[in-house]
Amino acid sequence: MQSDQDRLEHARAVWEGHLRTCRSCAGSSGTCQSAKLLRRSYNSLLRAAGDGGRLPEANA
Ligand SMILES: [Zn+2]
C-alpha cells in the first residue's frame, strides 16, 4: 500500500526523469505536452497532500 507521500515522490521522480530523458524537454525545443501532464499530476498530488508546501513547488 502506497502512502500519499510515496505517490507524491513517485510522481515527482517520473516527472524529473522525463525532463532528463525526453529529447524535447532536455533539448532546446522546450517542455513537451507529456511533461506538462506529468507536472500537473504532481502539482495536484502536492495540493491534495495539503500540508502547506513542505515540498518545493513544481515549476518547469
Ligand atoms: Zn518531454
PDB file of the backbone (N, CA, C, O) and the ligand in Angstrom, with CONECT records:
HET     ZN  A 101       1
ATOM      1  N   MET A   1       0.832  -1.203   0.000  1.00  0.00           N
ATOM      2  CA  MET A   1       0.000   0.000   0.000  1.00  0.00           C
ATOM      3  C   MET A   1       0.870   1.259   0.000  1.00  0.00           C
ATOM      4  O   MET A   1       1.807   1.392   0.788  1.00  0.00           O
ATOM      5  N   GLN A   2       0.537   2.156  -0.889  1.00  0.00           N
ATOM      6  CA  GLN A   2       1.325   3.385  -1.005  1.00  0.00           C
ATOM      7  C   GLN A   2       0.699   4.507  -0.194  1.00  0.00           C
ATOM      8  O   GLN A   2      -0.519   4.685  -0.198  1.00  0.00           O
ATOM      9  N   SER A   3       1.527   5.250   0.489  1.00  0.00           N
ATOM     10  CA  SER A   3       1.037   6.443   1.177  1.00  0.00           C
ATOM     11  C   SER A   3       0.944   7.594   0.180  1.00  0.00           C
ATOM     12  O   SER A   3       1.476   7.516  -0.927  1.00  0.00           O
ATOM     13  N   ASP A   4       0.264   8.659   0.586  1.00  0.00           N
ATOM     14  CA  ASP A   4       0.196   9.850  -0.261  1.00  0.00           C
ATOM     15  C   ASP A   4       1.596  10.376  -0.547  1.00  0.00           C
ATOM     16  O   ASP A   4       1.899  10.824  -1.653  1.00  0.00           O
ATOM     17  N   GLN A   5       2.435  10.308   0.474  1.00  0.00           N
ATOM     18  CA  GLN A   5       3.806  10.799   0.315  1.00  0.00           C
ATOM     19  C   GLN A   5       4.562   9.987  -0.742  1.00  0.00           C
ATOM     20  O   GLN A   5       5.301  10.548  -1.550  1.00  0.00           O
ATOM     21  N   ASP A   6       4.372   8.673  -0.729  1.00  0.00           N
ATOM     22  CA  ASP A   6       5.027   7.819  -1.721  1.00  0.00           C
ATOM     23  C   ASP A   6       4.554   8.153  -3.131  1.00  0.00           C
ATOM     24  O   ASP A   6       5.351   8.215  -4.067  1.00  0.00           O
ATOM     25  N   ARG A   7       3.242   8.367  -3.270  1.00  0.00           N
ATOM     26  CA  ARG A   7       2.718   8.704  -4.605  1.00  0.00           C
ATOM     27  C   ARG A   7       3.258  10.047  -5.076  1.00  0.00           C
ATOM     28  O   ARG A   7       3.570  10.231  -6.253  1.00  0.00           O
ATOM     29  N   LEU A   8       3.363  10.976  -4.139  1.00  0.00           N
ATOM     30  CA  LEU A   8       3.898  12.288  -4.465  1.00  0.00           C
ATOM     31  C   LEU A   8       5.359  12.179  -4.921  1.00  0.00           C
ATOM     32  O   LEU A   8       5.749  12.756  -5.936  1.00  0.00           O
ATOM     33  N   GLU A   9       6.146  11.439  -4.163  1.00  0.00           N
ATOM     34  CA  GLU A   9       7.555  11.246  -4.524  1.00  0.00           C
ATOM     35  C   GLU A   9       7.681  10.542  -5.870  1.00  0.00           C
ATOM     36  O   GLU A   9       8.546  10.879  -6.678  1.00  0.00           O
ATOM     37  N   HIS A  10       6.819   9.573  -6.100  1.00  0.00           N
ATOM     38  CA  HIS A  10       6.866   8.839  -7.363  1.00  0.00           C
ATOM     39  C   HIS A  10       6.519   9.756  -8.531  1.00  0.00           C
ATOM     40  O   HIS A  10       7.194   9.742  -9.561  1.00  0.00           O
ATOM     41  N   ALA A  11       5.466  10.553  -8.368  1.00  0.00           N
ATOM     42  CA  ALA A  11       5.062  11.466  -9.436  1.00  0.00           C
ATOM     43  C   ALA A  11       6.180  12.448  -9.755  1.00  0.00           C
ATOM     44  O   ALA A  11       6.424  12.773 -10.916  1.00  0.00           O
ATOM     45  N   ARG A  12       6.852  12.915  -8.715  1.00  0.00           N
ATOM     46  CA  ARG A  12       7.955  13.850  -8.938  1.00  0.00           C
ATOM     47  C   ARG A  12       9.121  13.160  -9.631  1.00  0.00           C
ATOM     48  O   ARG A  12       9.739  13.727 -10.531  1.00  0.00           O
ATOM     49  N   ALA A  13       9.421  11.929  -9.209  1.00  0.00           N
ATOM     50  CA  ALA A  13      10.528  11.192  -9.823  1.00  0.00           C
ATOM     51  C   ALA A  13      10.255  10.935 -11.300  1.00  0.00           C
ATOM     52  O   ALA A  13      11.155  11.060 -12.131  1.00  0.00           O
ATOM     53  N   VAL A  14       9.025  10.580 -11.625  1.00  0.00           N
ATOM     54  CA  VAL A  14       8.668  10.324 -13.025  1.00  0.00           C
ATOM     55  C   VAL A  14       8.807  11.603 -13.843  1.00  0.00           C
ATOM     56  O   VAL A  14       9.340  11.588 -14.953  1.00  0.00           O
ATOM     57  N   TRP A  15       8.326  12.698 -13.288  1.00  0.00           N
ATOM     58  CA  TRP A  15       8.377  13.986 -13.982  1.00  0.00           C
ATOM     59  C   TRP A  15       9.835  14.417 -14.202  1.00  0.00           C
ATOM     60  O   TRP A  15      10.221  14.792 -15.309  1.00  0.00           O
ATOM     61  N   GLU A  16      10.635  14.356 -13.130  1.00  0.00           N
ATOM     62  CA  GLU A  16      12.033  14.768 -13.252  1.00  0.00           C
ATOM     63  C   GLU A  16      12.801  13.853 -14.195  1.00  0.00           C
ATOM     64  O   GLU A  16      13.649  14.310 -14.962  1.00  0.00           O
ATOM     65  N   GLY A  17      12.499  12.552 -14.132  1.00  0.00           N
ATOM     66  CA  GLY A  17      13.132  11.614 -15.052  1.00  0.00           C
ATOM     67  C   GLY A  17      12.786  11.932 -16.498  1.00  0.00           C
ATOM     68  O   GLY A  17      13.631  11.840 -17.388  1.00  0.00           O
ATOM     69  N   HIS A  18      11.537  12.307 -16.719  1.00  0.00           N
ATOM     70  CA  HIS A  18      11.114  12.685 -18.065  1.00  0.00           C
ATOM     71  C   HIS A  18      11.896  13.905 -18.557  1.00  0.00           C
ATOM     72  O   HIS A  18      12.359  13.932 -19.697  1.00  0.00           O
ATOM     73  N   LEU A  19      12.039  14.896 -17.706  1.00  0.00           N
ATOM     74  CA  LEU A  19      12.748  16.117 -18.112  1.00  0.00           C
ATOM     75  C   LEU A  19      14.189  15.820 -18.514  1.00  0.00           C
ATOM     76  O   LEU A  19      14.745  16.479 -19.393  1.00  0.00           O
ATOM     77  N   ARG A  20      14.793  14.814 -17.859  1.00  0.00           N
ATOM     78  CA  ARG A  20      16.180  14.464 -18.177  1.00  0.00           C
ATOM     79  C   ARG A  20      16.293  13.652 -19.448  1.00  0.00           C
ATOM     80  O   ARG A  20      17.279  13.765 -20.177  1.00  0.00           O
ATOM     81  N   THR A  21      15.286  12.828 -19.723  1.00  0.00           N
ATOM     82  CA  THR A  21      15.431  11.862 -20.805  1.00  0.00           C
ATOM     83  C   THR A  21      14.673  12.240 -22.075  1.00  0.00           C
ATOM     84  O   THR A  21      14.991  11.736 -23.153  1.00  0.00           O
ATOM     85  N   CYS A  22      13.694  13.103 -21.968  1.00  0.00           N
ATOM     86  CA  CYS A  22      12.898  13.469 -23.135  1.00  0.00           C
ATOM     87  C   CYS A  22      13.725  14.355 -24.072  1.00  0.00           C
ATOM     88  O   CYS A  22      14.365  15.310 -23.633  1.00  0.00           O
ATOM     89  N   ARG A  23      13.703  14.033 -25.342  1.00  0.00           N
ATOM     90  CA  ARG A  23      14.512  14.793 -26.288  1.00  0.00           C
ATOM     91  C   ARG A  23      14.070  16.256 -26.354  1.00  0.00           C
ATOM     92  O   ARG A  23      14.893  17.166 -26.449  1.00  0.00           O
ATOM     93  N   SER A  24      12.764  16.456 -26.301  1.00  0.00           N
ATOM     94  CA  SER A  24      12.239  17.820 -26.366  1.00  0.00           C
ATOM     95  C   SER A  24      12.544  18.598 -25.086  1.00  0.00           C
ATOM     96  O   SER A  24      13.021  19.732 -25.141  1.00  0.00           O
ATOM     97  N   CYS A  25      12.266  17.985 -23.936  1.00  0.00           N
ATOM     98  CA  CYS A  25      12.432  18.691 -22.661  1.00  0.00           C
ATOM     99  C   CYS A  25      13.905  18.917 -22.320  1.00  0.00           C
ATOM    100  O   CYS A  25      14.268  19.965 -21.785  1.00  0.00           O
ATOM    101  N   ALA A  26      14.751  17.935 -22.630  1.00  0.00           N
ATOM    102  CA  ALA A  26      16.174  18.061 -22.304  1.00  0.00           C
ATOM    103  C   ALA A  26      16.881  18.942 -23.328  1.00  0.00           C
ATOM    104  O   ALA A  26      17.955  19.472 -23.044  1.00  0.00           O
ATOM    105  N   GLY A  27      16.307  19.104 -24.494  1.00  0.00           N
ATOM    106  CA  GLY A  27      16.916  19.891 -25.552  1.00  0.00           C
ATOM    107  C   GLY A  27      16.437  21.331 -25.523  1.00  0.00           C
ATOM    108  O   GLY A  27      16.057  21.853 -24.475  1.00  0.00           O
ATOM    109  N   SER A  28      16.459  21.952 -26.663  1.00  0.00           N
ATOM    110  CA  SER A  28      16.171  23.378 -26.730  1.00  0.00           C
ATOM    111  C   SER A  28      14.751  23.674 -27.186  1.00  0.00           C
ATOM    112  O   SER A  28      14.362  24.838 -27.290  1.00  0.00           O
ATOM    113  N   SER A  29      13.976  22.634 -27.457  1.00  0.00           N
ATOM    114  CA  SER A  29      12.653  22.898 -28.024  1.00  0.00           C
ATOM    115  C   SER A  29      11.579  23.082 -26.963  1.00  0.00           C
ATOM    116  O   SER A  29      10.408  23.272 -27.291  1.00  0.00           O
ATOM    117  N   GLY A  30      11.971  23.028 -25.691  1.00  0.00           N
ATOM    118  CA  GLY A  30      11.011  23.368 -24.647  1.00  0.00           C
ATOM    119  C   GLY A  30      10.259  22.173 -24.095  1.00  0.00           C
ATOM    120  O   GLY A  30      10.414  21.041 -24.554  1.00  0.00           O
ATOM    121  N   THR A  31       9.441  22.460 -23.095  1.00  0.00           N
ATOM    122  CA  THR A  31       8.705  21.420 -22.391  1.00  0.00           C
ATOM    123  C   THR A  31       7.592  20.867 -23.267  1.00  0.00           C
ATOM    124  O   THR A  31       6.805  21.621 -23.840  1.00  0.00           O
ATOM    125  N   CYS A  32       7.533  19.544 -23.363  1.00  0.00           N
ATOM    126  CA  CYS A  32       6.524  18.916 -24.212  1.00  0.00           C
ATOM    127  C   CYS A  32       5.212  18.686 -23.453  1.00  0.00           C
ATOM    128  O   CYS A  32       5.119  18.912 -22.246  1.00  0.00           O
ATOM    129  N   GLN A  33       4.212  18.233 -24.199  1.00  0.00           N
ATOM    130  CA  GLN A  33       2.890  18.016 -23.616  1.00  0.00           C
ATOM    131  C   GLN A  33       2.927  16.983 -22.497  1.00  0.00           C
ATOM    132  O   GLN A  33       2.241  17.129 -21.485  1.00  0.00           O
ATOM    133  N   SER A  34       3.735  15.932 -22.685  1.00  0.00           N
ATOM    134  CA  SER A  34       3.827  14.901 -21.649  1.00  0.00           C
ATOM    135  C   SER A  34       4.346  15.477 -20.348  1.00  0.00           C
ATOM    136  O   SER A  34       3.850  15.143 -19.272  1.00  0.00           O
ATOM    137  N   ALA A  35       5.350  16.347 -20.444  1.00  0.00           N
ATOM    138  CA  ALA A  35       5.906  16.955 -19.239  1.00  0.00           C
ATOM    139  C   ALA A  35       4.872  17.825 -18.540  1.00  0.00           C
ATOM    140  O   ALA A  35       4.811  17.860 -17.311  1.00  0.00           O
ATOM    141  N   LYS A  36       4.063  18.522 -19.317  1.00  0.00           N
ATOM    142  CA  LYS A  36       3.023  19.354 -18.716  1.00  0.00           C
ATOM    143  C   LYS A  36       2.013  18.502 -17.957  1.00  0.00           C
ATOM    144  O   LYS A  36       1.572  18.870 -16.868  1.00  0.00           O
ATOM    145  N   LEU A  37       1.646  17.349 -18.545  1.00  0.00           N
ATOM    146  CA  LEU A  37       0.712  16.458 -17.873  1.00  0.00           C
ATOM    147  C   LEU A  37       1.327  15.873 -16.606  1.00  0.00           C
ATOM    148  O   LEU A  37       0.661  15.774 -15.575  1.00  0.00           O
ATOM    149  N   LEU A  38       2.594  15.487 -16.685  1.00  0.00           N
ATOM    150  CA  LEU A  38       3.274  14.931 -15.513  1.00  0.00           C
ATOM    151  C   LEU A  38       3.376  15.966 -14.409  1.00  0.00           C
ATOM    152  O   LEU A  38       3.173  15.657 -13.235  1.00  0.00           O
ATOM    153  N   ARG A  39       3.697  17.212 -14.794  1.00  0.00           N
ATOM    154  CA  ARG A  39       3.807  18.276 -13.805  1.00  0.00           C
ATOM    155  C   ARG A  39       2.449  18.548 -13.160  1.00  0.00           C
ATOM    156  O   ARG A  39       2.347  18.784 -11.956  1.00  0.00           O
ATOM    157  N   ARG A  40       1.407  18.508 -13.999  1.00  0.00           N
ATOM    158  CA  ARG A  40       0.064  18.764 -13.473  1.00  0.00           C
ATOM    159  C   ARG A  40      -0.332  17.692 -12.461  1.00  0.00           C
ATOM    160  O   ARG A  40      -0.921  17.998 -11.424  1.00  0.00           O
ATOM    161  N   SER A  41      -0.008  16.441 -12.764  1.00  0.00           N
ATOM    162  CA  SER A  41      -0.385  15.378 -11.831  1.00  0.00           C
ATOM    163  C   SER A  41       0.424  15.502 -10.542  1.00  0.00           C
ATOM    164  O   SER A  41      -0.094  15.245  -9.455  1.00  0.00           O
ATOM    165  N   TYR A  42       1.685  15.892 -10.662  1.00  0.00           N
ATOM    166  CA  TYR A  42       2.484  16.115  -9.457  1.00  0.00           C
ATOM    167  C   TYR A  42       1.912  17.257  -8.631  1.00  0.00           C
ATOM    168  O   TYR A  42       1.768  17.142  -7.414  1.00  0.00           O
ATOM    169  N   ASN A  43       1.589  18.349  -9.290  1.00  0.00           N
ATOM    170  CA  ASN A  43       1.046  19.502  -8.571  1.00  0.00           C
ATOM    171  C   ASN A  43      -0.289  19.188  -7.905  1.00  0.00           C
ATOM    172  O   ASN A  43      -0.563  19.677  -6.809  1.00  0.00           O
ATOM    173  N   SER A  44      -1.119  18.380  -8.555  1.00  0.00           N
ATOM    174  CA  SER A  44      -2.410  18.070  -7.940  1.00  0.00           C
ATOM    175  C   SER A  44      -2.220  17.167  -6.723  1.00  0.00           C
ATOM    176  O   SER A  44      -2.938  17.301  -5.733  1.00  0.00           O
ATOM    177  N   LEU A  45      -1.250  16.244  -6.793  1.00  0.00           N
ATOM    178  CA  LEU A  45      -0.930  15.434  -5.613  1.00  0.00           C
ATOM    179  C   LEU A  45      -0.384  16.307  -4.493  1.00  0.00           C
ATOM    180  O   LEU A  45      -0.682  16.100  -3.317  1.00  0.00           O
ATOM    181  N   LEU A  46       0.425  17.288  -4.888  1.00  0.00           N
ATOM    182  CA  LEU A  46       1.015  18.204  -3.915  1.00  0.00           C
ATOM    183  C   LEU A  46      -0.082  18.975  -3.180  1.00  0.00           C
ATOM    184  O   LEU A  46      -0.052  19.130  -1.959  1.00  0.00           O
ATOM    185  N   ARG A  47      -1.048  19.450  -3.961  1.00  0.00           N
ATOM    186  CA  ARG A  47      -2.169  20.170  -3.340  1.00  0.00           C
ATOM    187  C   ARG A  47      -2.995  19.240  -2.485  1.00  0.00           C
ATOM    188  O   ARG A  47      -3.437  19.616  -1.399  1.00  0.00           O
ATOM    189  N   ALA A  48      -3.214  18.002  -2.975  1.00  0.00           N
ATOM    190  CA  ALA A  48      -4.013  17.029  -2.224  1.00  0.00           C
ATOM    191  C   ALA A  48      -3.349  16.684  -0.899  1.00  0.00           C
ATOM    192  O   ALA A  48      -4.025  16.428   0.097  1.00  0.00           O
ATOM    193  N   ALA A  49      -2.025  16.680  -0.896  1.00  0.00           N
ATOM    194  CA  ALA A  49      -1.301  16.404   0.343  1.00  0.00           C
ATOM    195  C   ALA A  49      -1.607  17.489   1.367  1.00  0.00           C
ATOM    196  O   ALA A  49      -1.690  17.225   2.567  1.00  0.00           O
ATOM    197  N   GLY A  50      -1.776  18.727   0.868  1.00  0.00           N
ATOM    198  CA  GLY A  50      -2.316  19.800   1.681  1.00  0.00           C
ATOM    199  C   GLY A  50      -1.568  20.102   2.966  1.00  0.00           C
ATOM    200  O   GLY A  50      -2.182  20.420   3.985  1.00  0.00           O
ATOM    201  N   ASP A  51      -0.257  20.005   2.925  1.00  0.00           N
ATOM    202  CA  ASP A  51       0.471  20.274   4.159  1.00  0.00           C
ATOM    203  C   ASP A  51       1.283  21.560   4.071  1.00  0.00           C
ATOM    204  O   ASP A  51       2.343  21.687   4.683  1.00  0.00           O
ATOM    205  N   GLY A  52       0.765  22.510   3.297  1.00  0.00           N
ATOM    206  CA  GLY A  52       1.336  23.847   3.297  1.00  0.00           C
ATOM    207  C   GLY A  52       2.665  23.988   2.588  1.00  0.00           C
ATOM    208  O   GLY A  52       3.495  24.816   2.961  1.00  0.00           O
ATOM    209  N   GLY A  53       2.864  23.168   1.553  1.00  0.00           N
ATOM    210  CA  GLY A  53       4.052  23.350   0.726  1.00  0.00           C
ATOM    211  C   GLY A  53       5.349  22.941   1.390  1.00  0.00           C
ATOM    212  O   GLY A  53       6.359  23.634   1.273  1.00  0.00           O
ATOM    213  N   ARG A  54       5.323  21.815   2.087  1.00  0.00           N
ATOM    214  CA  ARG A  54       6.544  21.292   2.676  1.00  0.00           C
ATOM    215  C   ARG A  54       7.549  20.886   1.589  1.00  0.00           C
ATOM    216  O   ARG A  54       8.764  20.970   1.769  1.00  0.00           O
ATOM    217  N   LEU A  55       6.997  20.446   0.465  1.00  0.00           N
ATOM    218  CA  LEU A  55       7.834  20.094  -0.680  1.00  0.00           C
ATOM    219  C   LEU A  55       7.874  21.271  -1.649  1.00  0.00           C
ATOM    220  O   LEU A  55       6.936  22.066  -1.698  1.00  0.00           O
ATOM    221  N   PRO A  56       8.937  21.384  -2.405  1.00  0.00           N
ATOM    222  CA  PRO A  56       9.038  22.505  -3.342  1.00  0.00           C
ATOM    223  C   PRO A  56       7.974  22.451  -4.433  1.00  0.00           C
ATOM    224  O   PRO A  56       7.609  21.370  -4.894  1.00  0.00           O
ATOM    225  N   GLU A  57       7.488  23.594  -4.837  1.00  0.00           N
ATOM    226  CA  GLU A  57       6.548  23.684  -5.948  1.00  0.00           C
ATOM    227  C   GLU A  57       7.218  23.222  -7.224  1.00  0.00           C
ATOM    228  O   GLU A  57       8.426  23.376  -7.400  1.00  0.00           O
ATOM    229  N   ALA A  58       6.426  22.658  -8.104  1.00  0.00           N
ATOM    230  CA  ALA A  58       6.957  22.177  -9.377  1.00  0.00           C
ATOM    231  C   ALA A  58       6.830  23.257 -10.430  1.00  0.00           C
ATOM    232  O   ALA A  58       5.736  23.539 -10.919  1.00  0.00           O
ATOM    233  N   ASN A  59       7.944  23.852 -10.771  1.00  0.00           N
ATOM    234  CA  ASN A  59       7.942  24.880 -11.816  1.00  0.00           C
ATOM    235  C   ASN A  59       8.878  24.454 -12.925  1.00  0.00           C
ATOM    236  O   ASN A  59      10.094  24.407 -12.736  1.00  0.00           O
ATOM    237  N   ALA A  60       8.323  24.146 -14.065  1.00  0.00           N
ATOM    238  CA  ALA A  60       9.164  23.709 -15.170  1.00  0.00           C
ATOM    239  C   ALA A  60       9.324  24.840 -16.172  1.00  0.00           C
ATOM    240  O   ALA A  60      10.002  24.675 -17.186  1.00  0.00           O
TER     241      ALA A  60
HETATM  242 ZN    ZN A 101       9.153  15.894 -22.698  1.00  0.00          ZN2+
END
